Amino acid sequence: MVLKFQITGMTCAACSARVEKVSRQVPGVEKVEVNLLAGTMVVTASEDVSAKVIAAVEHAGYHAALQGQQQKKPERSDGELTEMKIRIIGSFACLAVLMYFTMGHMIGLPVPSWYHGTQNAVVAALLQFFLTLPVVYLNRVYYFRGLKALWHRSPNMDSLIAVGSLAALIYGVAALFRMSWAMGQGNWELVKQYSENLYFESAAMILTLITLGKFLEARAKGKTGDAIRALMDLSPKTAAVRRGDTVQELPVEQVQVGDVVIVRAGGSIPVDGTVISGRASVDQSALTGESLPVEKSAGDTVAAATVNREGYLEFRADKVGENTTLAQVIRLVEEAGGSKAPIARLADKIAGVFVPVVMGIAAVTFAVWMLLGYSLEFSLTCAISVLVISCPCALGLATPVAIMVGTGKGAQLGILFKNAQALENLHRIDTVVLDKTGTLTTGHPAVTDILPGKVGKHRLMEIAAALECRSEHPFAKAILQAMGEREYPESVEFETIPGKGVSAVVEGMRYYGGNSRLMEELGIPLPELSALAEEGKTPLHFASEKKEYLGTIAAADVLKPDSKAAVESMLAKHLDVVMLTGDNRQTAQAIAAKAGISHVISDVLPTGKAEAVKQLQQQGHRVLMVGDGINDAPALVSADVGMAIGAGTDIAIESAEVILMNSSLSAVSSAISLSRATLRNIKQNLFWAFFYNCLGIPIAAGALYLPLGLQLSPMLGAAAMSVSSVFVVTNALRLRFFKGEALPECGEDNCIISEKTTIQEEKTMETVIKVEGMMCGHCKARVEKACKAVPGTVDAVVDLAAKTVTVTGTADVAALKQAITDADYTVVE
């Protein structure tokens, strides 16, 4: 079972390492993950050991509380930051006065006469001491936490600060007593010696600068959760619900499954549901990253946090509360941000022993300088500098801040990582395997070519729509979709011809639509159309009862608009792109060629997809599998990283480690780029953390004193430590400016209707002629006959209501006008 805890009192990587260690020692615990940034711990155990884990954490000096599955992690409150501001202002106020008295004379500032001179040394020391006490009191939290951790034998960064500043403070107090004694003995030389090395200002400066650094760090860390907070703010607080005959404005928490919810233009959709009436343009960018609004009408699904930009919708609530898409996205982002990446293991191991090692180095530093004959003041300065310059925070924050910002940015782009391991593994992949249907292609057929025969293109589409409007075949839906809002005649006496096609009577004539076997039965010869098959397209032929070939409409499962650009982007990243499909090799090669993919694995049964992925892995490749169907689930699990298209099945999404909220293939490339950027950021942070500590600690210990005569002041050490933590967090925040790859505009290479259709349109022109004098069906027939007799005319259709004739073909306009005039009708325009 999985137990989630909220942990308080952790301030650095040493704290999280200690909590993880004591929790892992509890019997029954199998796995522990502590997140310093989120203040959470996830424990996997064979039984309910929550009470024992809490007791172990409490004994280690921290506080733990069981966290409910739906409980949101508490954010740093404004009150805490305000309290830190008060501490900083108070500390700097006292520190400014203290520095004025201790160092003002060095830059020519006037200092009272009663402060200078050896005879006033005790007065000066007492003034420094009393100015330091408020700073110590304001920042007493370091002593409470640091000494408590030291008592529990789990020293942390607060322990370093507490010991370092306390050592300086105790030395200053001891020096004050020694000065007083020496003054009573008349030993003015000793008084002068101690008055020049009091260290009160060092203790105050250490505490003030550390607090300032902590404040800047806390404010920067607060921004790492901006993505989650932005998602939470998207959901409206109220919803308009129709109950009975009234519409009520209810808190969104009171909306129940089955309620009818109303959303007007400009309103946010409060819960997930299915549209039952109305039509609207819905902005889904917050969830999917799609920049363009999506049209929604009856039968379509809508999700919480999307916005109705234009229109009116009434929908049935299907998912409410914690079950909405938005809630699931937030939960996934939080879990991913709170998980640990494998790259963090080395830092965690070092952080676990870092503070004790630093304390040991400080003790050795003090002893070595004393044994070499240097003064107590010099040796103490080096030891204190070692304590305050070391920064376990930088080690502890290097990975989690980048992971949290990276996963949050991914959510904004419609890319959800289930855990940090997926985010890390994605940057290592060298091969992308794309399932064809629904991933590389739209997953449903669309009209690609319209090839007229006896009739024109528009007439062919009208007849086809009339025939197919009663059919459930996917190609029938493609034809109706291609017709759009255009009207077409009604059909009667509809018949399905099993395995061949359909037939119906349209405007008094029977028409047929189907495959080549149907045309062969009817005795209708077909033109050479082998090129369509080579391109992976399926032709539907149409004919009339007069044995006339009317034309062919080709349909295919076409590439998504951005597939080719997405593949090009992956290839530019030096990735091997593979298309995996169950289609025959000819069809697969045709689709792959259009997408720019050279490596194709075809004729693969659903059960063989996982085996294909394993074969690539056996060849040494790290594989990313992208799919959307149930049959992709085994391959998604087998791959190094499984990625599910958001529009896919629940099983595919459950099997994958990365989920794309939209169906755009460009998001795959964006996810890879984001993973690489995040890992690059983590490596920069870890390099800085190791480099800083490896360089800073020896310098603080006095490594440059013998060759160059340089000694690091504890004040500079404290400032450097604060800058180190702030640097790591600020560097991670740069990921907020990561930009995903934009979807390409529909162009010649990625539109649904192919180039062949465009060429056909250019060759087959349409001319609309306004004609006066047409009154009845007889007139209609005479004008159509006259136009069809003109060379170059493919079809002519008269609209009696509009008084027009639409001529399809390449006939000369002047010849058409003359033919109509010769038939005793007047051409208006």
N, C-alpha and C positions, 0 to 999 in steps of 0.2 A: 504494500500500500504506500501511497505518496502522502507525506505530511508537509504542510507549508507553515513556516513560522515567521513572525516579525521579530527582528533582533534589534535592540537598541544598545547604545554604548560603544559601538565599534567606531573607531576613528581612523584606523590605518590598516594596511595589509596584514600586519602582525596580529591585529585583533581578529580579522576574519579567519586567518590561519589557525589561531587558537580555538575559536568557536568550532571550526570544522573538525579539528583534532579531537576535542573532548566529545563532540557529538558522535563521531565515528567510533569512539570507544564504547558507546552504549550497546549492550547485547541486543541483537536483533536488527541493528542498523546495517544496511547493505551499501548505501551510497549517500554521500552528503555533498551538497553544493551551496556555498555561501556567497552571496553577492553583496560586496561592501557598499557599492553605490546605491543599490535599491534597499539595503538594510533587510534583506530577506534570506531565508534558508529553506532549501527543499531537501527533505530526507526521504529516502526510499527504504522501507523496512518490511520485514516479514510479518510484523504484527503492530498493534497500536502501542508505540513506545513514547508517545508525546510527553507524558508526565516525566519519564526518566530523562528525556532529552532536555526538557525545560530545566529540570533540577541540575543537570550537568553544566548547562550554559550559565545558570545562576551562580553555581559554585565557582565557575571560572571568572566571575566578576562582571557578567553582562546580564541583560534582561531579555527574556524570550516569552513570546505569547503565540498561541496557536492561531493561525490565520485561516478564516473561512475560505472556501473555494471561490466565492464570488466577492470576497472582500477586496477592496482596492487599497493599494499601498498608500500610506499617508505621505503627503508631500510636505516638504519643509515649509512651515507656516511663516507668514509675514511677521508674526510675533517673534519668532526665533531670530530672523534677520534683523529685526528692530533692536532686539536685545544685544546682538553682536555689534550693531552700529553704536549703541550707547557705550558699550565697553571700549570700542575703538576711539570714540570722541573723548571719553574720560581719560583713557590711557595716553592719548596723544597730548592732551592738555597738560597733564602732569609731566609727561616726558619732555615737552617743549620747555617748560620751566626748568626741569632738571638739567637738560642739555645747555640751557642758557648759562646756568651757574657753573657747570663743569667744563664747558668748552667755549663759552662766549668770549672769554679773554683772548682765545687763540685767533679770533678773526676781528679783534679790536672793539668788541662790544663793551660798554661801560658796566662794571660789576661793583657792587657796594664794597666800601673799604672794610666793613666788618667781616667780609667773607674771605678776604685775602690774607696771606701771611701764615707762618707756622703757628703763631700764637692763637690764631682763629681756626685751627685745623679741626678741632672737635665740633665747633659750631657748624662748619661747612659739612662735616660728615653727618651730623644729626639732621641738617636740612636735606641732604641727599637721601638719607634713610627715610625721613617722613614723606618725601615726595615719591619715593619708590613704593611705600606701603599701599597707597590707593591703587597703583597699577597691579600689585600682587593680589589685592583683594578683588578687583574687578575681573581678574583672570584666574581666580582660584579654582575654576573648573579643571584646569590642567593638573593641579595638585591632587584634587579629589580622584580624578580618573586615573592619572598616571601612577600615583603611589598605591592606589587600590590594585591596579593591574600588577604592579611590582610585588605587592604582598601575596597575590595569587600566583606568583611565579610565571606570569605571562606578560612581561613588559611590552609596551607598545610605544607609539610615537609620543603620546602624552607623557610617558615615563621619561623619555629622553629630554623633553622640554622641562619637565618638573625637576629632574635631577640636575640638569644644566643650570637653570635659573636659580634653583635652590642653593646649589654649590656657590654661585656668585654672591647670592644674598647672605649666606652664612659666613662666607669669607669676609664680606664687608662688615658684618656685625662684629666678627672676631677682631677685625682690624680696628674698629671703633673702640673696643675695650682695650686693645693693646696701646692705642694712641693715648687714651685716658691714663693708663698706668704709666706710660713713658713720660707723659707731661708731669705727672706727680713726682717722678724720679728726676725730672729735669733733663731727660734724654731727648733733646730736640731733634737730633739726627734721626732717631727712630720714628719720632712723630712725623717728620717730613717724608720718610720712606713709605710709611703706611698711608699718609694722606694722598699720595700720588697713585695709589693702587687700591681703590676702594671697591670697584666693580658694581656699585649700586646702579649706575647708568646702564651697565651691560645687562643686568637682570631685567630692568624695566624695558630696555630696548628689545631684548629677546621676546618677552611676553607680548609687547605691542605689535612687533612685526609679524609674529606668528599668528596673532589674532587677525591682523589685517589680511594676511595670506589666506587664512581659513575663511574669512568673509568673502573674499574675491573668488575663492575656490567654490564655496557653497553657492554663490550667485551664478557662477558659470555652470556648476553641476545641475542647478535648477533648470537651466535651459536645455539639458539633455532630454528632459521629458516633455519638451514643447510639443512634439508630434502626437504623443498620447493625449495631452491636454487639449490639443486642437481637435482631435477626433472626438473626445468627450463633449466638447462644446458644440459639435455639429448637430447633435440630436435636439429637437425642439422640446420645450418643457411641457407643452400642452398639445392636445389633438382635438379636432372637430369630429365628433362621432355621432352618426345617425342611429338613434335608438327609438324605434316606433315612428311616430310622425314628427319628432323633434330632433334638432341638431344640438348637441351639448358640447361645450368646451370643457374637456376633462384633462387633469394631469396625465401625462403620458404613461405613468405607472398604473393607471386604472384602466387602460385599454386592454380588452380581453380578446383572445383568439375568436374569430368569427364576427367581430364588430365591423360595421361598415364605416370607414374613415373617409373624410372629405378633405381634399387638398386643392386649394385655389392657386392661381398664378402668383408666384413669389414666395409661396409657403414651402417649408421643409416637410418631407415625408417622415412621420414619427416612428413607424414600425414597418416590418416587412409584410408584404401582402401581394394579392393578385387583383389586377384591375377588373372591375365588373362593368364599368361604364365610363364614358368620357375619353378624351384624347389630350395628351400633353407632351411638351418637350421637356425632358428631365435631364438635369445636369448631374452626372454620376462621377464627376472628377474627383470628389473627396474620397471615394472608395476605390475607383478603378484607375484613376489617373487619366482617363479619356478627356480630352479637351472639348470635344464637341458634344452637345446635348443629344440624347437618344429619344426617339419618338416612342411613346407608350400608348397603348389602346387596350380594349377589352381582351383579356386572356394573358396579357404580359405581366411579368412580375416586377415589383418595385421594392427598393430596399431603404431602410431607415437611414437618415442623414443625407439623402439625395434631395435635390431642390427642383421643384416644379417651376421652370422658367416661364412657361407660357401654356395656358390651357386650363382644363378642369378635370379632376380625376375623382372617382369614387372607387375604393378598393376594399377588399375583404382582408382583415388582419389575419395573417398566417403565423407569424412569429413575433412575440412581444418580449419585453424585458431583456433578460440575459441570453435569450435565444436568437435575437436579431443578428443580422450579418455584422452590423457595427460592433455589437458587444463581443462577438467572436473575434473580430479583427483586433479590438483592444486587448482581449485576453491573450491572443497569440503574440502580439507585440510585447506585452508585459512579460510573458513567459520567455520569449526569445531574448529580450533585453536583460532578464534576470539570470539567464543560463550562462555557463562558462564555456569559452572556446578552448580547444586543446592547446593553443599557443600560450595560454595563460598559466599552464602548469609549472613551467620553469620559474616564472615570477612568483607564483604562490609558494613553491618550495623554498626559494631564497627568502621571501618575506617571513616565513615561519621562523627562521633563525636569525633574521636581520638585526633586530633590536638587541638581543643578547650579545651578538657578535660585536655590534657597535659599542656597547657598554664595555665589553672586554677590551676593544681597541682603545677606548678612552682611558681605561685603567692602566693599560700597558704604556700608553703615551705619557701619562703622568709619571709613572714609575721610571721610565727610561730617561726622561729629561731631568728628573731629580737625581738619578744615579750618575748622570753625566755632569752633575754639579751646578745645574742651572737653578735659579731661584724658585721658591714656592709659587710666586705670582706668575712667572713664565710657564711653569709646568701646568698650573691650574688653568691658565688661559688656553693652552693647547688642548687640554682634556675637555673643557667646556665647549670649545669650538667644534671638536669632533662630535660631541653629543647633539649640538643644535644644527649642524650643517647636514647631517645624514637625513635622508628623506625616504622613509618606507612608503609614504603616501603616493609618491610618483610611481613606485612599483605596483602598488595596489590598484591605482586608478588607470594605469596604462591601457589595460584591456577592456574593463567594463564600461568606461565612458564611451569608447569608440563603438562597442557593440550596441549600447543603448541608442546612441545617435544614429548609427547605421541602420538598425532594424526599424527605428522610428521613421527615418527618411524613406526606407523601403515601403513602409505602409502608406506614406503620402503618394508614392508612385504606383500603388496598387500591387506591390510585391511583398508577400508575407513569408518571413522565415520562421519555421517552427522552433528552431533553437540556434544557438550560436555556432554549434558544430557545422550545421548546414551552411551558414554564412562563411565560415572559414574554408570548408571543403570545396565550395563553389569556385574559389579563386585558383584551385589546383587543376581543374578539369582541362583536358586537352581535346576531348571529342564530345560533340553535341549530337545526340541521336533524336531526330524529330519524327514522331508518328505523323503519317500523312493526313488521314481523315480527321478533321476537326482541329488539328494543330497547325499544319502547314496550309491546309485548305479550309474553306468555310464549313465543311461538313455537310453541306446540302447542295444539290445541283442548281446551277444557274444557266440561263440562256447565254451561249457564247457566240453562235453564228446563226444568221437568218439568211437563207439562200432561196430567193423566190424562183418559181418556175413559171407556170401559166399565169399566175396572179402576182400582184405587187407585194411588197414586203408588209405593208399595213393590212392589206386584205388577208394575206396569209396568217398574220398574227390574230386577226379577228376570228377567222375560221378555227384556228388552233385553240383559241381561248374558249370559243363556243363549244368545241368538242370536249376539251379537257376540264371544263369547269365542274363537271359531275364526276370526275375521276379522282381517286385518292393517291394515284401514283406520284412519287416525288417530282418527276419531270413535269407533271401537270401543274404542280404548285409553282415550279420555276417559270412556266409560261405565263401563268396568271400574275406572278410577281413582276415579270417583264412588262406586262401590259399596264401595270400601275393603275391609275385612276381612269384610264381611257375606257370608253364604253365598247361593248361587243354584242352581237345579236344573240338571242336566246336559241337554245337547241331543244329539240323534242325527239322522242323515240330513241333515246340513248341506249346503246348496247356496248357491252364489254366483250371483246374477242380475246379469250384467254391466251396468254403468251404471245399475243401479236399486236393488240392495240384496241382502239375504240371506234365507234361509228355513231353518227347522229344526223338528224335532219335539221339543216340550218337554212332559214328563209326559203323553204320549199324544196331544197335539194339535199340529197344525202351525201355526206362527206365521210372520209375515212382518215384516220391518223394512226400510225404505228410503225413497226420495224420493217426491215426489207422482206421478211417472210410474208407479211400481209400484202405488201405491194406485188410480190411475186404471184400470190394467189389471185390478186385482182388483175394480173396481166399488165401491170403498169411498169414500163422500163424506167430505170433510175440512172441519173448521170454518175460519172466517176467521182466517188466521195471517199476514196481510201485515205486521203490526207487527214480526214477527221479522226479516223480510228488511230492513225499514227500519233495524233496529238492527244489521245486519251479521251476523245469526245464521243458521245452517243448520239447518233442522228435519229430524228423522228420525222418520218415522211408523211406527206398529206396528199390526198387525191379526191376527186369527185366521182359521182356515179357515172359520169360521162367518160370515165377512164382517162381523165386528164391529170397529169402530174402537176400539182399546185406549188410544190416547193418542199424544202427541208429546213427544219429547225434543229440545231445541235445544242446539246446541254452537257454540262460536265460539272464535277465538283472542283470549282476554280480556286486558285490561290487567294489567300486573304490579301487585302490591298497592300499591307506592309511586309508580306513574307519575303519578297525578293530583296528589299532593302535590309531587312533583319538578317538574312543569310549573308549578304555582302558585309554587314557590320561584324558578324561572327568570323567570317573568313579574314577580315582585316585584323582581327585579334589573334590570328594564327591558330584558329581552332579548326579541327577537321569536322565538317558537317555531314552527317549521314541521315538519309531518309529511309525509314523503316515502314514497310507496308505489305499488306496481303494481296495487293493488286498484281496483275501479271506484269512481266518485265517491260513490255512495250508501253503500257499505260504509265507505269511508274517512271520510266525514263523520260517520257514526254513531260510529266509534271515536274520532275527533278530538273530538267533542262530549263524550264521556264523560271524556276526558283534559283537557278545558278548553282545547283548541287551536283557534284560529279560522282559521289559515292552513294550508291543505291543498294539497299537490301530488299528484294521483292519476294513475292510468293511465300510470305511468312505467315504461318497459321497463328492465331491468337496465342496458343500455348507456346509457340516458338520464339516470341519476342524476347522473353527473359533469357533464353539460351543465346540469342543473337548478341545481347548486351554482354553476357558472360564471355563470349568468344572475343569480343573487343577488349575486355578487361584482361583476358589471358594473353593478349598480344602486347600488354603493357600500357594500355590506354586508361586514363581516368575519365569515366563516362558520366555525362549528364544526360538523363533521359527525360524528354518532354512529351507528355501525352495527356489525353483527356477522357479516354473511355475505360470501361470495366476491364476490357482485355489488355489494357496498358498497365494495370495495377502490379502484376508480377514483375514486369520490367522496371517499373518505378522503384520497387523495393530492391531489386538486384543491382541497380546502378549505384555509382558512388554518391550521386545526388539525384533524387527524383523530383521533378518539377511538374506540377499539374496546372493546366489551363483552368482558370476560374469558372469558365462556362461548362466544364466537364462534369463527370459524374461524381457523386459523393465518395464512392469507393476509390476513385483515382486520387481525389483530394486527400483522403485519409491516408493513402499509401505514400504520398509525396512528402518531402521535407520542405519544399518551397512551393508556395501557391501564388499564381498570378490571378489577380482579381478580374482582369479583363482578358479578352481573347486575342489580344495583340501579340504577335510574335516578337515585336520590338522589345517587349518587356523582358524577354529572355536575355537579350543582349544587355539591357539596362541592369538586370540582376547580376550578371557576370561582372559588369563594370563596377557596380556598387560593392560587390564582394572584394574585388581587387583594391578598390579605393580604401575600404575599411581595413583590410589586412595591411595595406601599405601604411595607413595611419597608426595602427597598433604597433607595427615594427618601429616606426619613428618614435612613438612614445616609449617603447621598451628600450630602444637604443639610448634615448635621452636619459631615462631613469638609471640605467646601468652606467652610462658614461658619466653622468653627474656625480653619482655616489663614488664611483671608482676614482674619479679625479678630485672631487671635493674633500673626501675623508683624509687622504694623504696630505693634501695642502693644509687642512685644518690641524693635522697632527704635527705640522712643522717641517714637512719634507723640503720646503724651500728656504728654511731659515739658515741652515748651514752653508749652502752654496750661494744664496742671494741675499740673505739677511732679512727675508720677508716673513712676517708672522701674521696670520689671519685673525682678525678681531672676532670675538663671539657675536658682535652685533652684525658684522657682514655675513657671518655664517647663518644667522637666523634669517636675514634678508634673502640670502641665496636659497635657503630651504623653502621659503614661502614662494619665491619666484618659480622654483622647480615644479611644485604642485599645480600652480596656476597655469604654467606653460603646457603641461600634459592635458589638462581639461580644455584649455583654449584651442589647442591643436586638434583635439577630437571634435570640437564644435565646428571646425571647418567643413566637416562632412554634411552639415546642414545646407551647404551651397552646392551639393552635388546635383547635377541635372541629368534626368533620364534621356533616352534617345527619342526624339520626336517622331510621331507617325508621319509618313510621307503623304503628300497630297495624291489624289487619284490621278494617274497619268497614263501614258500610252502603255507602260509596262505593267501596270497593276490594276487596271480597271477590269470589271467583270466581263463586259462585252469585248471580244477580241478585236485585233487589228483587221481581221478578215471582214468583220461586220462593217467596220468603218469604210473599208475599200468598197464594199458592196453598196453602202449608202452613197458614196461618191459617184459610183457608176449608175445607180438607179435613182434618178431625180424624181421629185414630185412637183407637179404643176397644178395649182388650183385656179380655175377659171370661173369667173362670175358670168352666168348665162341667164338672160331674160326670155320668157316665153314658155318655159317648161311647166306643165300643169298636172300631169298624171303619169302613171306608170308607162304608158305608151311613149310619152315624151322622153322619159328617163331611158328607155330602151334604145330610142333613136339616137340620142346624144352619145350614149356609151358606145353604140355600134360605130357611129361616125368617128369617134376618137380612136377606138381600137383599130380602125382601118388605116390610121396614119402610121407609116413605118417608124419603128422605134418604141411604139407604145406597148407596155407590158400589161397594163390594166387601166381601166377607167371606171370610176364609181361616182354616180350622181347622187347628190343630197338635195331632194326636192324642197325641203324646208328652208335650207340655206341658199337655194338657187345656185349651186356650184357643182362643178365636175372636177374631181381630183384624178389627174392622169399620172400614172407611174411609168417611168421609162426614160428614154433619151430622145423622144420625138421632138421635132422642131416646134416651138410655140406658135410661130406664124402659120405653120401647116395645120395645127390643131384649130386655131381660130377660123381658118378658111373652111375646114371640114364642118365645123359647127354652123357657120354661116350658110354653107351649102345645104345643110339640113333644115334651113328655114328658122334658125334661132339666132338671137342677137347676143354677141359677146360684149359685156359691159366692161370688164377688166380682167 
